[in-house]
Amino acid sequence: MASKSQKPQFAAGQIWFLQEPRLGNSEHGHYALIASIQKSASIATINFIATEKSFHQDFRIESTAAGFGTTGLKHTCHLLRREIQNVELTILQRGRYSGTLTGELKSDIEEWWGEPI
C-alpha cells in the first residue's frame, strides 16, 4: 500500500478528501468513498462522507468501529446514501488519499449498501 504522500492506484473502498465536486452548497471539501470504478470510461462512483449531516438511511461510521483506523478519518461520520456522484478520475487525482475500508467495517458497509465495494 502506498503511503499517504504517494497516491495509490484508484480502487473501490478507498477514501479520498476532495475539494471538488462539492457536497450540496458546501463551501469546503469533503471525504468521499470510491464505491466503484469504470476504468473503460475513466469514471469513479463516489459517496460523500459528512460529519454534520445524517438521515435515517445513512451509514454511521463510528470512530470506535473495528477497522476505523485504516480509513484515515478522524472521528465518527456518516456515509451519505443519497449523495452519490460519478466523477472523472482526473478529479480524484487532485484529491488527497486518506485510507481504505477494511475488515468488519467494510463488510458492514457492503451489507448496508447491498453489494460489494
C-alpha positions in Angstrom: 0.0 0.0 0.0 1.3 3.5 -0.9 1.8 6.0 1.9 -0.5 9.0 2.1 2.1 11.1 0.4 2.3 8.7 -2.5 -1.1 8.4 -4.3 -2.1 4.8 -4.8 -3.9 3.4 -7.9 -7.6 4.2 -7.5 -9.7 1.4 -6.2 -13.2 0.8 -4.8 -13.1 1.0 -1.0 -10.6 3.9 -0.8 -11.5 7.2 0.9 -10.2 10.4 -0.5 -10.5 14.1 0.6 -11.8 16.1 -2.4 -12.1 19.9 -2.8 -14.4 19.2 -5.8 -17.1 18.3 -6.5 -18.8 19.9 -3.6 -21.4 18.4 -1.3 -24.5 20.4 -1.8 -23.9 24.1 -1.2 -20.9 23.5 1.0 -18.0 25.9 0.8 -15.4 23.3 1.7 -14.2 19.9 0.6 -15.4 16.5 1.9 -14.2 13.0 2.3 -15.7 10.5 -0.3 -15.7 6.8 -0.6 -14.9 5.3 -4.0 -17.8 2.9 -4.4 -16.8 1.6 -7.9 -14.5 2.4 -10.8 -15.4 2.2 -14.5 -11.9 2.0 -15.9 -13.1 1.9 -19.6 -14.8 5.3 -19.1 -12.2 6.7 -16.5 -15.1 7.3 -14.2 -15.5 6.6 -10.4 -18.7 6.5 -8.5 -18.2 8.2 -5.1 -20.3 8.5 -2.0 -19.8 11.6 0.2 -18.9 11.3 3.9 -20.0 14.1 6.3 -19.8 14.7 10.0 -22.8 17.0 10.5 -25.4 15.6 8.2 -27.3 12.4 8.9 -30.6 10.9 7.8 -32.1 7.6 8.8 -30.9 5.9 5.6 -27.2 7.0 6.0 -24.5 4.7 7.4 -22.9 5.9 10.7 -19.1 5.2 10.7 -18.3 5.0 14.3 -14.7 6.0 15.4 -14.8 3.0 17.7 -15.6 0.5 14.9 -13.2 -2.3 14.1 -11.3 -1.2 11.0 -11.9 2.6 11.6 -8.1 3.2 11.9 -7.5 2.2 8.3 -9.9 4.8 6.9 -7.9 7.9 7.7 -11.0 9.5 9.1 -10.6 11.5 12.3 -13.9 11.0 14.0 -17.4 9.5 13.7 -19.1 10.5 10.5 -21.8 9.4 8.1 -21.7 7.8 4.6 -24.5 9.6 2.8 -26.7 7.2 0.8 -28.2 10.0 -1.4 -25.0 11.9 -2.1 -23.6 9.9 -4.9 -21.7 11.3 -7.9 -19.9 10.0 -10.9 -16.6 11.8 -11.4 -13.7 11.6 -13.8 -10.6 10.0 -12.4 -8.8 13.3 -13.1 -10.9 14.8 -10.3 -9.7 12.2 -7.9 -6.1 12.9 -8.9 -6.5 16.4 -7.4 -7.7 14.9 -4.1 -5.8 13.5 -1.1 -5.8 9.8 -0.3 -7.0 9.2 3.2 -7.3 5.4 3.7 -9.2 2.3 2.8 -12.1 0.4 4.2 -11.2 -3.0 5.6 -12.5 -5.9 7.6 -15.7 -5.7 9.5 -16.4 -2.1 8.8 -16.1 -2.8 5.0 -18.4 -5.8 5.4 -21.0 -3.8 7.4 -21.0 -1.0 4.7 -21.4 -3.6 1.9 -24.3 -5.1 3.7 -25.9 -1.7 4.2 -25.2 -0.8 0.6 -26.5 -4.2 -0.8 -23.5 -5.0 -2.9 -19.7 -5.4 -2.7 -17.4 -2.4 -2.8 
